């Protein structure tokens, strides 16, 4: 079953992806732009799994876990303590 995914991308990046698709569609297997983008995402995901998860897929996250770092306040966007310098 196919699932639509939505994400934002800058116009310049979108143009670059489209250009790469047009530039390689005669020599690479993906027949459509959607297949091309899916292949790129899966290739990158496999690399991340290999490097950061012993080559295994991670478990499927819950909807709540998919919130951005700025929404959850963790990771690189976590607010810093205002008292950090005084400790």
MARBA-3410 file (N, C-alpha, C, O; in Angstrom, 1 decimal):
87
0.8,-1.2,0.0,0.0,0.0,0.0,0.9,1.2,0.0,1.9,1.3,0.7 ~ 0.5,2.2,-0.8,1.3,3.5,-0.8,0.7,4.5,0.2,-0.5,4.5,0.4 ~ 1.6,5.3,0.7,1.2,6.4,1.7,1.8,7.7,1.2,3.0,7.8,0.9 ~ 1.0,8.7,1.1,1.5,10.0,0.7,2.2,10.7,1.9,1.7,10.6,3.0 ~ 3.3,11.2,1.6,4.1,12.0,2.6,4.2,13.4,2.1,4.4,13.7,1.0
4.1,14.3,3.1,4.2,15.7,2.7,5.3,16.3,3.5,5.5,16.1,4.7 ~ 6.1,17.1,2.9,7.2,17.8,3.5,7.5,19.1,2.7,7.2,19.2,1.6 ~ 8.2,20.0,3.4,8.5,21.3,2.8,10.0,21.2,2.3,10.8,20.6,3.0 ~ 10.2,21.8,1.2,11.5,21.8,0.6,11.7,23.2,-0.1,10.7,23.7,-0.7 ~ 12.9,23.8,-0.1,13.0,25.1,-0.7,12.9,24.9,-2.2,13.1,23.8,-2.8
12.5,26.0,-2.9,12.4,25.9,-4.3,13.7,25.5,-5.0,13.7,24.7,-6.0 ~ 14.8,26.0,-4.5,16.1,25.7,-5.1,16.4,24.2,-5.0,16.9,23.6,-5.9 ~ 16.1,23.6,-3.8,16.4,22.2,-3.6,15.4,21.4,-4.5,15.9,20.4,-5.1 ~ 14.2,21.8,-4.6,13.2,21.1,-5.4,13.7,21.1,-6.9,13.6,20.1,-7.6 ~ 14.2,22.3,-7.3,14.7,22.4,-8.7,15.9,21.4,-8.9,16.0,20.8,-10.0
16.7,21.4,-7.9,17.9,20.5,-8.0,17.5,19.0,-8.1,18.1,18.3,-8.9 ~ 16.5,18.6,-7.3,16.1,17.2,-7.4,15.5,16.9,-8.7,15.7,15.9,-9.3 ~ 14.6,17.8,-9.2,14.0,17.6,-10.5,15.0,17.5,-11.6,14.9,16.7,-12.5 ~ 16.0,18.4,-11.5,17.1,18.4,-12.6,17.9,17.1,-12.5,18.3,16.5,-13.6 ~ 18.2,16.6,-11.3,18.9,15.3,-11.2,18.0,14.2,-11.8,18.6,13.3,-12.4
16.7,14.2,-11.6,15.8,13.2,-12.1,15.9,13.2,-13.7,16.1,12.2,-14.3 ~ 15.7,14.4,-14.2,15.7,14.6,-15.7,17.1,14.2,-16.2,17.2,13.5,-17.3 ~ 18.2,14.5,-15.5,19.5,14.2,-16.0,19.9,12.7,-15.9,20.8,12.3,-16.6 ~ 19.2,12.0,-15.1,19.5,10.6,-14.9,18.4,9.6,-15.4,18.6,8.4,-15.3 ~ 17.3,10.1,-15.7,16.1,9.2,-16.0,16.4,8.2,-17.1,15.7,7.2,-17.2
17.3,8.6,-18.0,17.6,7.7,-19.1,18.5,6.5,-18.7,18.7,5.6,-19.5 ~ 19.2,6.7,-17.6,20.1,5.6,-17.2,19.8,5.0,-15.8,20.4,3.9,-15.5 ~ 18.9,5.5,-15.1,18.6,4.9,-13.8,17.2,4.3,-13.9,16.3,4.7,-14.7 ~ 16.9,3.3,-13.0,15.6,2.6,-13.1,14.3,3.4,-12.8,13.3,3.2,-13.5 ~ 14.3,4.4,-11.9,13.0,5.0,-11.6,12.4,5.7,-12.8,13.0,6.4,-13.6
11.1,5.3,-13.0,10.4,5.8,-14.2,9.7,7.1,-13.9,9.4,7.8,-14.9 ~ 9.4,7.5,-12.7,8.7,8.7,-12.4,9.5,9.5,-11.4,10.4,9.0,-10.7 ~ 9.2,10.8,-11.3,9.8,11.6,-10.3,9.6,11.1,-8.9,10.5,11.1,-8.0 ~ 8.4,10.7,-8.6,8.0,10.1,-7.3,8.9,8.9,-7.0,9.3,8.8,-5.9 ~ 9.0,8.0,-7.9,9.9,6.8,-7.7,11.3,7.2,-7.4,12.0,6.6,-6.6
11.8,8.2,-8.2,13.2,8.8,-8.0,13.4,9.3,-6.6,14.4,8.9,-5.9 ~ 12.4,10.1,-6.1,12.5,10.7,-4.8,12.4,9.6,-3.7,13.2,9.6,-2.7 ~ 11.6,8.6,-3.9,11.4,7.5,-3.0,12.7,6.7,-2.9,13.2,6.4,-1.8 ~ 13.4,6.4,-4.0,14.7,5.7,-4.0,15.7,6.5,-3.3,16.5,5.9,-2.6 ~ 15.8,7.8,-3.5,16.7,8.7,-2.8,16.5,8.6,-1.3,17.5,8.4,-0.5
15.3,8.7,-0.9,15.0,8.6,0.6,15.4,7.3,1.2,15.9,7.2,2.3 ~ 15.0,6.2,0.5,15.4,4.9,1.0,16.9,4.6,1.0,17.4,4.0,1.9 ~ 17.6,5.1,0.0,19.1,5.0,0.0,19.7,5.7,1.2,20.5,5.2,1.9 ~ 19.2,6.9,1.5,19.7,7.7,2.6,19.3,7.0,4.0,20.1,7.0,4.9 ~ 18.1,6.5,4.0,17.6,5.8,5.2,18.5,4.5,5.5,18.9,4.3,6.6
18.8,3.8,4.5,19.7,2.6,4.6,21.1,3.0,5.1,21.6,2.3,6.0 ~ 21.6,4.1,4.6,22.9,4.6,5.1,22.8,5.0,6.6,23.7,4.6,7.4 ~ 21.8,5.7,7.0,21.6,6.1,8.4,21.5,4.8,9.3,22.1,4.8,10.4 ~ 20.7,3.8,8.8,20.6,2.6,9.6,21.9,1.9,9.7,22.3,1.4,10.8 ~ 22.7,1.9,8.7,24.0,1.2,8.7,25.0,1.9,9.7,25.6,1.2,10.5
25.0,3.2,9.6,25.9,4.0,10.5,25.5,4.1,11.9,26.3,4.0,12.8 ~ 24.2,4.3,12.1,23.7,4.6,13.5,22.8,3.6,14.2,22.5,3.8,15.3 ~ 22.5,2.4,13.5,21.6,1.5,14.1,22.0,0.0,13.7,21.2,-0.8,13.5 ~ 23.3,-0.2,13.6,23.9,-1.5,13.3,23.2,-2.2,12.1,23.1,-3.4,12.0 ~ 22.9,-1.3,11.1,22.3,-1.8,9.9,20.9,-2.3,9.9,20.4,-2.8,8.9
20.2,-2.1,11.0,18.9,-2.5,11.2,17.9,-1.4,11.1,18.2,-0.2,11.4 ~ 16.7,-1.6,10.6,15.7,-0.6,10.6,15.3,-0.3,12.1,15.3,-1.1,12.9 ~ 15.0,1.0,12.4,14.4,1.4,13.7,13.0,0.9,13.7,12.3,0.6,12.7 ~ 12.4,0.9,14.9,11.0,0.6,15.1,10.2,1.8,14.5,10.7,2.9,14.5 ~ 9.0,1.5,14.1,8.1,2.6,13.6,7.7,3.5,14.8,7.2,3.0,15.8
8.0,4.8,14.6,7.6,5.7,15.7,6.1,6.0,15.8,5.4,5.8,14.8 ~ 5.7,6.4,17.0,4.3,6.8,17.2,4.1,8.2,16.6,5.1,8.9,16.3 ~ 2.9,8.6,16.4,2.6,10.0,15.9,3.2,11.1,16.8,3.8,12.1,16.2 ~ 3.2,10.9,18.1,3.7,11.9,19.0,5.3,12.0,18.8,5.8,13.1,19.0 ~ 5.9,10.9,18.5,7.4,10.9,18.4,7.8,11.6,17.1,8.9,12.0,17.0
6.9,11.8,16.1,7.2,12.5,14.9,7.2,14.0,15.0,7.5,14.7,14.0 ~ 6.8,14.5,16.1,6.8,16.0,16.3,8.2,16.5,16.1,9.2,15.8,16.5 ~ 8.4,17.7,15.6,9.7,18.2,15.3,10.4,18.5,16.7,9.8,18.6,17.7 ~ 11.7,18.6,16.6,12.5,18.9,17.8,12.1,20.2,18.4,12.1,20.3,19.6 ~ 11.7,21.2,17.6,11.3,22.5,18.2,10.0,22.3,18.9,9.7,23.1,19.8
9.1,21.4,18.5,7.9,21.2,19.2,8.1,20.4,20.5,7.4,20.7,21.5 ~ 9.0,19.5,20.5,9.2,18.7,21.7,10.2,19.3,22.7,10.3,18.9,23.9 ~ 11.1,20.2,22.2,12.0,20.9,23.1,13.2,20.0,23.4,13.9,20.2,24.5 ~ 13.5,19.0,22.6,14.7,18.2,22.8,15.6,18.3,21.6,15.3,18.9,20.6 ~ 16.8,17.7,21.8,17.8,17.7,20.7,18.4,19.1,20.5,18.6,19.9,21.4
18.8,19.4,19.2,19.5,20.6,18.9,18.8,21.8,19.2,19.4,22.9,19.3 ~ 17.4,21.8,19.2,16.6,23.0,19.4,16.1,23.1,20.9,15.3,24.0,21.2 ~ 16.7,22.3,21.8,16.3,22.4,23.2,16.6,23.8,23.8,17.7,24.3,23.5 ~ 15.7,24.3,24.5,16.0,25.6,25.2,17.2,25.4,26.2,17.3,24.4,26.9 ~ 18.1,26.4,26.2,19.2,26.3,27.1,18.8,26.9,28.5,18.0,27.8,28.5
19.4,26.4,29.5,19.2,27.0,30.8,19.7,28.4,30.9,20.8,28.7,30.5 ~ 18.9,29.3,31.5,19.3,30.7,31.7,20.3,30.8,32.8,21.1,31.8,32.9 ~ 20.4,29.8,33.6,21.3,29.8,34.8,22.6,29.0,34.6,23.4,28.8,35.5 ~ 22.8,28.6,33.4,23.9,27.7,33.0,25.3,28.4,33.5,26.1,27.7,34.0 ~ 25.4,29.6,33.2,26.7,30.3,33.5,26.9,30.5,35.0,28.1,30.7,35.4
25.9,30.4,35.8,26.0,30.7,37.2,26.2,29.5,38.0,26.4,29.5,39.3 ~ 26.3,28.3,37.4,26.4,27.0,38.2,27.9,26.8,38.5,28.2,25.8,39.1
END
